[in-house]
Structure formats: C-alpha cells, structure tokens
Amino acid sequence: MASAQPTFSKKVFDGSVEDDDSIWREYVEAATAFDTKMVENWNKILDVILVFIALFISATIPFVIEASEEFDSNPVNMTNNILIALYNKPANGSSLHISDF
C-alpha cells in the first residue's frame, strides 16, 4: 500500500537561514507588525477590564463593609449571655432558649 505522506525535496531544507535573506527580513517585518498590533489590542482589552474591576470593587466595598458589621457577632458577648442565662435559670427546670440571644 502506498504511503499518504508527501515527499519533500532535500534542497528545501538543506540551506541555512542567513540574516540578509529577503524572506527572513519579510517574515520578521510581518511578524513584528502582527505582534505589535496584537499586544496593543491586548493592552486595550486589559485597560477596559481593569477599569471595570476597579469600578465594581469601589461600588461593592461599601455594601460588604456594611453587611460584615451586621454579621460579625462577638463570641465573648454570646458566651457571657449564655453563662448569665444558665446562672439565672430557675431551679424548677424550665427550658433555656438559645434563640433568645
């Protein structure tokens, strides 16, 4: 069965690339232009993303700070309240409701 792989002439791959080859110079110019455009586009996209992130963070931080003050309970105060309730618990065996704290 015949091989489906293409055959190449050795002449294509034998020569080394010189700095003054016209093909090399054209490639470097084209690649540099392409890379420059690509980096400029990435920089523009990153600038927009960073501005959006900064605006989002500056808008949400006050809400997070305000909400965190309400969620943060001091465990020492909670423990003290429970101990006081246990100490003041009537001897008749009535139940103690933790939800009262």
MORAPE-V165787 format. One line per field, one symbol per residue. ss: DSSP state (a for helix, b for strand, c for the rest). psi: psi as a letter, one per 40 degrees, with the letter a starting at -180 (. if undefined). burial: 1 if it has 9 or more other ideal C-beta (glycine too) atoms within 8 Angstrom, else 0. A space follows every 50 residues. Layout:
ss = ???
psi = ???
burial = ???
This chain:
ss = cccccccccaaaaacccccccaaaaaaaaaaaaaaaaaaaaaaaaaaaaa aaaaaaaaaaaaaaaaaaaaacccaaaaaaaaaaaaaccccccccccaaa c
psi = iihehiiihdddediihidehddddddddddddddddddddddddddddd dddddddddddddddddddddhihdddddddddddddehieeeiihhdee .
burial = 00000000000000000000000110000000000000000000000000 00000000000000000000000000010011001000000000000000 0
